[in-house]
Structures are given as C-alpha cells and as structure tokens.
Amino acid sequence: MRHDLLHLGFAESVAFRAVLENGRELEHYSTPDGESPLPSRIEHLHCLANKLSSRHCVYKALWHDERGIASPCVLKEFELDGTGEQWRRLETEVEVLQQLHHPFIVPVDAVFQPRKKPLAYVQMPFYAHGDTVQWLDSCSPELWKRQRMLWQLAHAL
C-alpha cells in the first residue's frame, strides 16, 4: 500500500522529507500531564479536535526529545487509505506549511508513521490560545490587531 512508503522514507517533496522522522513512535510522547508515556493507543491523549469538528483528529501531547526534555505539541492524525488520496493531502499540507514560514502559520516539526498502522501524524507546536479562531474568541484583540493579523496572514499566503 502507498502508506508504507511514508514509513520507508519516500516522499516526493524536499519540504516533506525535511520533517520526516523514520522510527518515531507514539511511545516517544506522553500525556499532557507528563505522568505517563503513551501506549500505542493515542486515545489516551487530550483530543483538541475530532472528526465531527475537523477533517482530522488533533491531540495534545508532550514530545520527549533525545535529551529527555518534554515540549508540548499537537499531533494531527491522517488516516492513510489505500487509494493514495490521504497521502496526497498529507504531502500537500506539509509542503504548504513548510513553504510559508510565517509567524501566523504553524510550522511542522515532524511527520511520522507508527509501525504497521495506516496512520500518519504531523507534529506541530502547541499554542496555549489555540488556533486563530480560538485566539480571537478568547483574547478579543483590538480591531487594529485583528486587521494586522489578517493582513500578515494574507501576505504569507
């Protein structure tokens, strides 16, 4: 199946290959409280968005780097079907995010596929105020700040 190519490190774009992490597993993450490492079941993570509210499930976790330092992150889950459609969506999303490099566009830290699962995860930084809509709702920034943010976002795109 096409999704096996992700695990093997095959990707068509340089931007995608730059963040592809072969060998990374869910066990490299822990729950947001930092208490327990993740088993191979991601359901133990805090769900920030599910398929009812978004195209993908998005989970909050802690990433433990090679020095053991934990950083909050989000994991966006892609179900890789046998047709390659989800693979193309994954590649496109990662490539676009990698090319934008803008403060209002979340960067991609890593992409990985757990062993023997038709799933891929895109790791991105966790922002305490959430996405743009949540930030606007929770912080109620002044009009000029909202206009500036939208102008910069349009400029980045």
Z-matrix of the N, CA and C atoms (Angstrom, degrees):
N
C 1 1.450
C 2 1.523 1 109.99
N 3 1.312 2 115.89 1 156.52
C 4 1.459 3 121.32 2 -177.06
C 5 1.525 4 111.87 3 -61.83
N 6 1.344 5 118.10 4 -34.80
C 7 1.467 6 119.01 5 -176.12
C 8 1.521 7 112.68 6 -64.51
N 9 1.328 8 117.50 7 -21.23
C 10 1.459 9 119.67 8 176.90
C 11 1.525 10 111.35 9 -63.58
N 12 1.331 11 116.88 10 -26.02
C 13 1.457 12 120.50 11 -179.80
C 14 1.517 13 112.04 12 -63.56
N 15 1.321 14 117.14 13 -33.00
C 16 1.465 15 120.33 14 178.73
C 17 1.519 16 110.07 15 -62.49
N 18 1.318 17 116.34 16 -46.27
C 19 1.461 18 120.15 17 -179.14
C 20 1.531 19 110.91 18 -63.16
N 21 1.312 20 116.68 19 -32.48
C 22 1.454 21 120.43 20 -179.05
C 23 1.528 22 112.80 21 -82.83
N 24 1.326 23 116.77 22 -8.01
C 25 1.453 24 119.96 23 176.16
C 26 1.508 25 115.42 24 93.63
N 27 1.318 26 117.65 25 13.22
C 28 1.450 27 120.17 26 178.47
C 29 1.521 28 109.78 27 -87.85
N 30 1.292 29 115.80 28 127.82
C 31 1.460 30 121.72 29 175.15
C 32 1.518 31 106.73 30 -153.77
N 33 1.304 32 115.44 31 147.03
C 34 1.455 33 119.20 32 -174.35
C 35 1.524 34 113.26 33 -80.58
N 36 1.325 35 118.48 34 -29.94
C 37 1.464 36 119.42 35 -175.30
C 38 1.528 37 111.55 36 -100.81
N 39 1.314 38 115.00 37 146.57
C 40 1.463 39 121.58 38 177.29
C 41 1.524 40 109.70 39 -64.77
N 42 1.342 41 116.87 40 -40.05
C 43 1.470 42 121.04 41 179.96
C 44 1.519 43 111.03 42 -60.76
N 45 1.313 44 117.11 43 -38.46
C 46 1.463 45 121.54 44 179.46
C 47 1.527 46 110.29 45 -69.27
N 48 1.323 47 116.31 46 -46.55
C 49 1.470 48 120.20 47 -179.18
C 50 1.524 49 111.66 48 -62.67
N 51 1.336 50 117.49 49 -28.12
C 52 1.468 51 121.21 50 -178.39
C 53 1.521 52 112.65 51 -64.24
N 54 1.326 53 118.14 52 -26.36
C 55 1.466 54 121.19 53 -177.59
C 56 1.528 55 112.46 54 -112.15
N 57 1.317 56 117.70 55 1.48
C 58 1.461 57 121.69 56 -179.61
C 59 1.524 58 110.02 57 -72.04
N 60 1.319 59 116.62 58 124.63
C 61 1.468 60 122.32 59 -178.05
C 62 1.524 61 109.67 60 -115.63
N 63 1.313 62 116.33 61 95.48
C 64 1.460 63 120.04 62 176.63
C 65 1.516 64 109.62 63 -72.61
N 66 1.295 65 116.33 64 139.18
C 67 1.454 66 120.95 65 178.87
C 68 1.514 67 114.22 66 90.13
N 69 1.320 68 118.59 67 -10.00
C 70 1.461 69 119.84 68 177.67
C 71 1.521 70 108.33 69 -74.46
N 72 1.329 71 115.48 70 140.30
C 73 1.464 72 122.19 71 -178.60
C 74 1.518 73 109.40 72 -132.78
N 75 1.308 74 115.93 73 167.06
C 76 1.463 75 120.71 74 177.44
C 77 1.526 76 111.39 75 -62.02
N 78 1.322 77 117.21 76 -24.26
C 79 1.460 78 121.15 77 179.51
C 80 1.529 79 112.52 78 -66.07
N 81 1.338 80 117.56 79 -13.79
C 82 1.462 81 121.31 80 177.08
C 83 1.524 82 112.02 81 -80.56
N 84 1.313 83 116.48 82 0.94
C 85 1.466 84 122.72 83 -177.83
C 86 1.519 85 109.27 84 -120.18
N 87 1.327 86 115.33 85 160.13
C 88 1.461 87 119.25 86 173.73
C 89 1.521 88 108.42 87 -132.63
N 90 1.327 89 114.68 88 171.46
C 91 1.456 90 120.21 89 177.73
C 92 1.526 91 108.83 90 -64.97
N 93 1.335 92 118.35 91 158.04
C 94 1.467 93 120.48 92 -176.88
C 95 1.523 94 114.99 93 -57.05
N 96 1.328 95 117.82 94 -25.41
C 97 1.466 96 119.45 95 177.95
C 98 1.525 97 111.84 96 -77.65
N 99 1.329 98 116.80 97 -7.54
C 100 1.450 99 121.77 98 177.95
C 101 1.509 100 114.64 99 73.91
N 102 1.319 101 116.65 100 4.32
C 103 1.460 102 120.97 101 -174.57
C 104 1.523 103 113.35 102 -74.84
N 105 1.314 104 116.53 103 -42.29
C 106 1.457 105 117.41 104 -171.45
C 107 1.517 106 111.51 105 -132.16
N 108 1.337 107 117.11 106 139.72
C 109 1.456 108 119.18 107 173.64
C 110 1.522 109 108.94 108 -68.49
N 111 1.303 110 114.51 109 154.35
C 112 1.459 111 118.79 110 -179.17
C 113 1.511 112 110.82 111 -75.47
N 114 1.297 113 116.31 112 137.25
C 115 1.457 114 118.14 113 165.48
C 116 1.521 115 107.11 114 -75.94
N 117 1.288 116 118.02 115 -172.14
C 118 1.460 117 119.71 116 -179.23
C 119 1.522 118 111.61 117 -74.30
N 120 1.319 119 118.18 118 -0.21
C 121 1.468 120 121.48 119 178.89
C 122 1.521 121 109.55 120 -102.62
N 123 1.298 122 116.15 121 116.65
C 124 1.466 123 121.17 122 -176.73
C 125 1.520 124 112.31 123 -75.55
N 126 1.323 125 117.92 124 -10.76
C 127 1.462 126 120.80 125 -178.05
C 128 1.530 127 112.31 126 -60.52
N 129 1.323 128 117.60 127 -14.62
C 130 1.461 129 121.03 128 179.29
C 131 1.531 130 111.97 129 -76.98
N 132 1.321 131 116.99 130 -8.10
C 133 1.457 132 120.78 131 179.36
C 134 1.519 133 110.94 132 -86.07
N 135 1.331 134 115.01 133 161.48
C 136 1.466 135 121.28 134 176.13
C 137 1.528 136 108.24 135 -76.50
N 138 1.326 137 116.61 136 121.47
C 139 1.462 138 121.95 137 -178.97
C 140 1.526 139 109.54 138 -84.05
N 141 1.331 140 116.70 139 119.61
C 142 1.462 141 121.69 140 177.82
C 143 1.520 142 111.32 141 -88.48
N 144 1.322 143 116.90 142 -30.45
C 145 1.466 144 122.42 143 177.98
C 146 1.517 145 107.71 144 -150.64
N 147 1.321 146 115.89 145 139.87
C 148 1.456 147 119.21 146 176.43
C 149 1.515 148 109.21 147 -118.87
N 150 1.313 149 116.68 148 -178.75
C 151 1.459 150 120.21 149 -175.44
C 152 1.520 151 113.18 150 -69.78
N 153 1.321 152 117.41 151 -10.96
C 154 1.460 153 119.34 152 175.30
C 155 1.526 154 110.87 153 -77.80
N 156 1.335 155 116.66 154 -29.92
C 157 1.462 156 120.68 155 -177.44
C 158 1.526 157 113.20 156 -109.34
N 159 1.315 158 117.38 157 -6.89
C 160 1.454 159 121.38 158 -174.22
C 161 1.524 160 109.00 159 -153.38
N 162 1.330 161 116.93 160 166.96
C 163 1.472 162 119.74 161 177.05
C 164 1.524 163 111.82 162 -73.93
N 165 1.327 164 116.30 163 -20.97
C 166 1.459 165 120.86 164 -175.74
C 167 1.516 166 109.65 165 -135.07
N 168 1.320 167 115.93 166 154.59
C 169 1.461 168 119.99 167 170.83
C 170 1.529 169 107.14 168 -77.90
N 171 1.322 170 115.65 169 138.67
C 172 1.463 171 121.70 170 178.70
C 173 1.517 172 107.15 171 -127.71
N 174 1.335 173 116.15 172 128.78
C 175 1.457 174 121.83 173 -175.22
C 176 1.525 175 110.84 174 -121.08
N 177 1.322 176 116.19 175 147.26
C 178 1.464 177 121.65 176 172.79
C 179 1.523 178 108.00 177 -95.13
N 180 1.336 179 115.99 178 136.42
C 181 1.465 180 121.07 179 -179.20
C 182 1.523 181 109.47 180 -150.11
N 183 1.313 182 115.52 181 177.55
C 184 1.463 183 122.44 182 170.58
C 185 1.522 184 107.61 183 -114.23
N 186 1.320 185 116.47 184 127.85
C 187 1.457 186 122.31 185 176.60
C 188 1.517 187 107.94 186 -94.62
N 189 1.328 188 116.68 187 130.44
C 190 1.464 189 122.08 188 178.98
C 191 1.525 190 108.50 189 -106.23
N 192 1.337 191 116.26 190 111.96
C 193 1.457 192 119.29 191 -178.45
C 194 1.527 193 110.88 192 -76.22
N 195 1.322 194 115.85 193 -177.75
C 196 1.469 195 120.69 194 -175.61
C 197 1.523 196 113.04 195 -64.45
N 198 1.343 197 118.06 196 -18.90
C 199 1.465 198 121.65 197 176.61
C 200 1.522 199 112.03 198 -91.77
N 201 1.345 200 116.47 199 -2.06
C 202 1.457 201 120.95 200 -179.63
C 203 1.515 202 114.28 201 86.71
N 204 1.327 203 116.83 202 7.11
C 205 1.462 204 120.90 203 179.30
C 206 1.524 205 109.10 204 -80.53
N 207 1.331 206 115.50 205 129.54
C 208 1.469 207 120.92 206 -177.62
C 209 1.523 208 110.60 207 -96.74
N 210 1.317 209 115.93 208 133.90
C 211 1.464 210 122.26 209 177.22
C 212 1.518 211 109.13 210 -128.84
N 213 1.340 212 117.87 211 135.34
C 214 1.460 213 119.24 212 176.77
C 215 1.526 214 110.34 213 -66.43
N 216 1.309 215 115.47 214 141.77
C 217 1.457 216 120.72 215 179.91
C 218 1.524 217 109.51 216 -151.33
N 219 1.308 218 115.72 217 172.40
C 220 1.459 219 120.89 218 170.40
C 221 1.519 220 107.84 219 -119.39
N 222 1.310 221 115.12 220 148.06
C 223 1.456 222 122.39 221 176.07
C 224 1.518 223 107.88 222 -118.72
N 225 1.315 224 115.89 223 117.59
C 226 1.463 225 121.54 224 178.27
C 227 1.521 226 107.29 225 -98.00
N 228 1.320 227 115.65 226 123.60
C 229 1.461 228 121.53 227 -172.77
C 230 1.527 229 111.14 228 -94.45
N 231 1.315 230 116.03 229 130.75
C 232 1.462 231 123.26 230 174.27
C 233 1.519 232 108.48 231 -115.56
N 234 1.317 233 116.94 232 125.29
C 235 1.462 234 121.12 233 172.52
C 236 1.521 235 106.89 234 -85.19
N 237 1.313 236 116.69 235 121.15
C 238 1.458 237 121.26 236 -178.28
C 239 1.521 238 109.32 237 -94.48
N 240 1.316 239 115.86 238 109.47
C 241 1.461 240 119.91 239 -179.74
C 242 1.526 241 109.41 240 -85.38
N 243 1.286 242 116.19 241 168.90
C 244 1.458 243 121.14 242 -178.61
C 245 1.516 244 114.14 243 -73.77
N 246 1.329 245 118.41 244 -10.29
C 247 1.464 246 121.23 245 -177.09
C 248 1.519 247 112.90 246 -83.89
N 249 1.313 248 117.70 247 -18.95
C 250 1.454 249 121.27 248 -177.79
C 251 1.519 250 113.72 249 91.06
N 252 1.331 251 117.78 250 -5.57
C 253 1.464 252 121.03 251 -179.68
C 254 1.526 253 111.19 252 -62.04
N 255 1.331 254 118.03 253 -47.50
C 256 1.467 255 120.83 254 179.30
C 257 1.530 256 111.13 255 -66.90
N 258 1.324 257 116.75 256 -35.26
C 259 1.466 258 120.87 257 176.17
C 260 1.525 259 109.61 258 -58.14
N 261 1.341 260 116.90 259 -46.81
C 262 1.461 261 121.08 260 -179.63
C 263 1.531 262 110.87 261 -63.52
N 264 1.330 263 116.89 262 -40.54
C 265 1.469 264 120.04 263 177.87
C 266 1.527 265 111.03 264 -63.46
N 267 1.323 266 115.87 265 -42.80
C 268 1.465 267 120.74 266 178.55
C 269 1.524 268 110.23 267 -60.96
N 270 1.318 269 116.10 268 -50.78
C 271 1.466 270 120.54 269 -179.91
C 272 1.523 271 111.95 270 -58.71
N 273 1.322 272 116.47 271 -44.94
C 274 1.463 273 121.18 272 -178.83
C 275 1.519 274 111.17 273 -63.76
N 276 1.327 275 117.13 274 -46.56
C 277 1.464 276 120.24 275 -178.65
C 278 1.523 277 111.26 276 -61.99
N 279 1.323 278 116.62 277 -45.92
C 280 1.467 279 120.22 278 -179.83
C 281 1.524 280 110.51 279 -64.16
N 282 1.314 281 116.91 280 -43.66
C 283 1.462 282 120.27 281 -178.90
C 284 1.529 283 111.40 282 -62.87
N 285 1.325 284 117.65 283 -44.40
C 286 1.469 285 120.95 284 179.45
C 287 1.527 286 110.64 285 -63.35
N 288 1.328 287 117.08 286 -46.66
C 289 1.467 288 120.05 287 -179.91
C 290 1.526 289 111.35 288 -62.49
N 291 1.324 290 116.91 289 -38.52
C 292 1.465 291 120.62 290 179.94
C 293 1.528 292 111.85 291 -67.21
N 294 1.320 293 116.80 292 -33.36
C 295 1.461 294 120.05 293 -176.53
C 296 1.524 295 113.22 294 -80.49
N 297 1.326 296 118.62 295 -22.72
C 298 1.462 297 120.67 296 -173.97
C 299 1.528 298 113.37 297 -73.50
N 300 1.322 299 118.63 298 -43.73
C 301 1.475 300 122.18 299 178.96
C 302 1.530 301 112.38 300 43.38
N 303 1.311 302 116.83 301 68.38
C 304 1.460 303 121.53 302 -178.47
C 305 1.520 304 109.02 303 -140.07
N 306 1.340 305 118.65 304 145.19
C 307 1.472 306 121.16 305 -178.10
C 308 1.527 307 114.59 306 -58.48
N 309 1.327 308 118.14 307 -26.00
C 310 1.461 309 120.14 308 -179.67
C 311 1.527 310 112.80 309 -93.89
N 312 1.315 311 117.25 310 2.00
C 313 1.463 312 121.73 311 177.30
C 314 1.525 313 106.91 312 -114.52
N 315 1.311 314 116.51 313 124.00
C 316 1.464 315 120.59 314 -176.86
C 317 1.536 316 109.84 315 -66.96
N 318 1.332 317 117.41 316 132.37
C 319 1.464 318 119.55 317 177.37
C 320 1.527 319 111.26 318 -80.80
N 321 1.306 320 115.27 319 159.17
C 322 1.460 321 121.46 320 175.03
C 323 1.520 322 107.41 321 -97.08
N 324 1.337 323 116.29 322 124.31
C 325 1.461 324 120.80 323 178.14
C 326 1.523 325 111.92 324 -88.35
N 327 1.333 326 116.76 325 -35.88
C 328 1.463 327 120.34 326 -176.39
C 329 1.523 328 110.22 327 -163.83
N 330 1.323 329 114.95 328 156.85
C 331 1.463 330 123.24 329 171.13
C 332 1.519 331 105.92 330 -131.80
N 333 1.319 332 116.85 331 133.65
C 334 1.460 333 119.27 332 178.59
C 335 1.517 334 110.46 333 -150.63
N 336 1.328 335 114.30 334 160.73
C 337 1.455 336 121.64 335 176.50
C 338 1.524 337 108.49 336 -125.86
N 339 1.341 338 117.21 337 121.49
C 340 1.468 339 119.04 338 175.54
C 341 1.531 340 110.47 339 -60.94
N 342 1.308 341 115.95 340 150.47
C 343 1.463 342 120.94 341 179.26
C 344 1.523 343 111.88 342 -54.91
N 345 1.313 344 114.94 343 134.90
C 346 1.470 345 123.77 344 170.93
C 347 1.525 346 113.78 345 55.79
N 348 1.334 347 116.89 346 32.09
C 349 1.466 348 120.04 347 177.31
C 350 1.520 349 108.76 348 -128.19
N 351 1.319 350 117.13 349 138.55
C 352 1.467 351 119.56 350 177.42
C 353 1.530 352 111.26 351 -81.76
N 354 1.321 353 116.13 352 46.99
C 355 1.462 354 122.93 353 -178.63
C 356 1.521 355 109.20 354 -130.66
N 357 1.321 356 115.58 355 152.51
C 358 1.458 357 121.55 356 171.10
C 359 1.520 358 107.03 357 -134.12
N 360 1.319 359 115.88 358 152.35
C 361 1.461 360 121.45 359 179.57
C 362 1.520 361 109.71 360 -125.76
N 363 1.318 362 115.20 361 136.21
C 364 1.457 363 122.05 362 173.89
C 365 1.524 364 106.20 363 -106.37
N 366 1.324 365 116.04 364 119.48
C 367 1.463 366 121.18 365 179.50
C 368 1.520 367 109.19 366 -94.68
N 369 1.343 368 115.03 367 129.24
C 370 1.458 369 122.14 368 179.08
C 371 1.524 370 108.67 369 -134.53
N 372 1.330 371 118.20 370 160.64
C 373 1.467 372 119.83 371 177.43
C 374 1.525 373 111.00 372 -62.94
N 375 1.325 374 115.51 373 151.73
C 376 1.464 375 120.89 374 174.64
C 377 1.518 376 108.07 375 -93.63
N 378 1.323 377 116.38 376 130.07
C 379 1.463 378 121.83 377 176.63
C 380 1.516 379 108.44 378 -110.52
N 381 1.330 380 116.18 379 126.02
C 382 1.466 381 121.78 380 -174.14
C 383 1.524 382 113.02 381 -59.26
N 384 1.326 383 117.72 382 -31.21
C 385 1.466 384 120.05 383 -179.64
C 386 1.522 385 112.32 384 -89.60
N 387 1.329 386 118.06 385 6.42
C 388 1.458 387 120.88 386 176.68
C 389 1.514 388 113.20 387 76.89
N 390 1.328 389 114.84 388 -157.23
C 391 1.456 390 119.38 389 179.32
C 392 1.526 391 109.95 390 -78.63
N 393 1.305 392 116.77 391 -177.63
C 394 1.463 393 121.29 392 -175.36
C 395 1.521 394 112.39 393 -58.81
N 396 1.314 395 117.24 394 -43.62
C 397 1.468 396 120.69 395 -179.61
C 398 1.523 397 110.33 396 -63.06
N 399 1.327 398 117.02 397 -43.96
C 400 1.464 399 120.51 398 178.98
C 401 1.527 400 111.05 399 -65.44
N 402 1.325 401 117.24 400 -38.07
C 403 1.461 402 121.35 401 177.56
C 404 1.525 403 110.58 402 -62.94
N 405 1.329 404 116.35 403 -45.02
C 406 1.466 405 120.14 404 178.72
C 407 1.523 406 111.25 405 -62.47
N 408 1.340 407 116.60 406 -41.29
C 409 1.465 408 120.55 407 -179.88
C 410 1.526 409 112.32 408 -68.28
N 411 1.323 410 116.84 409 -42.96
C 412 1.465 411 119.90 410 -173.14
C 413 1.528 412 113.44 411 -81.97
N 414 1.314 413 117.62 412 -34.30
C 415 1.469 414 120.42 413 -175.04
C 416 1.522 415 113.78 414 -98.80
N 417 1.312 416 117.25 415 -19.98
C 418 1.474 417 121.85 416 -177.09
C 419 1.529 418 111.69 417 43.52
N 420 1.340 419 117.31 418 60.23
C 421 1.461 420 119.16 419 -178.35
C 422 1.532 421 111.15 420 -64.74
N 423 1.314 422 114.59 421 156.97
C 424 1.457 423 120.43 422 178.69
C 425 1.526 424 109.61 423 -61.18
N 426 1.329 425 116.02 424 157.09
C 427 1.461 426 121.72 425 -176.22
C 428 1.521 427 111.70 426 -55.02
N 429 1.328 428 118.27 427 -43.82
C 430 1.459 429 120.25 428 -177.95
C 431 1.526 430 111.73 429 -63.51
N 432 1.348 431 117.40 430 -32.86
C 433 1.468 432 120.50 431 178.04
C 434 1.523 433 110.54 432 -70.07
N 435 1.323 434 116.76 433 -39.07
C 436 1.471 435 120.23 434 177.56
C 437 1.524 436 110.52 435 -65.89
N 438 1.335 437 116.23 436 -42.87
C 439 1.461 438 120.07 437 179.16
C 440 1.527 439 110.92 438 -63.25
N 441 1.322 440 116.26 439 -42.85
C 442 1.469 441 120.72 440 179.26
C 443 1.527 442 110.66 441 -62.22
N 444 1.336 443 116.41 442 -43.77
C 445 1.458 444 120.66 443 179.30
C 446 1.528 445 110.50 444 -61.74
N 447 1.324 446 117.81 445 -44.87
C 448 1.465 447 120.93 446 -179.99
C 449 1.527 448 111.49 447 -65.61
N 450 1.336 449 117.00 448 -38.23
C 451 1.457 450 120.02 449 177.67
C 452 1.528 451 110.18 450 -63.61
N 453 1.334 452 116.44 451 -45.08
C 454 1.464 453 119.99 452 -179.77
C 455 1.527 454 111.44 453 -66.05
N 456 1.318 455 116.31 454 -37.57
C 457 1.460 456 120.10 455 177.61
C 458 1.525 457 110.35 456 -64.18
N 459 1.329 458 116.84 457 -46.11
C 460 1.466 459 120.41 458 177.84
C 461 1.526 460 110.58 459 -61.88
N 462 1.318 461 116.83 460 -39.28
C 463 1.460 462 121.04 461 178.44
C 464 1.531 463 110.94 462 -63.08
N 465 1.327 464 116.72 463 -40.16
C 466 1.468 465 120.86 464 179.58
C 467 1.522 466 111.47 465 -65.42
N 468 1.329 467 116.04 466 -38.36
C 469 1.461 468 120.12 467 -179.13
C 470 1.511 469 111.24 468 -75.36
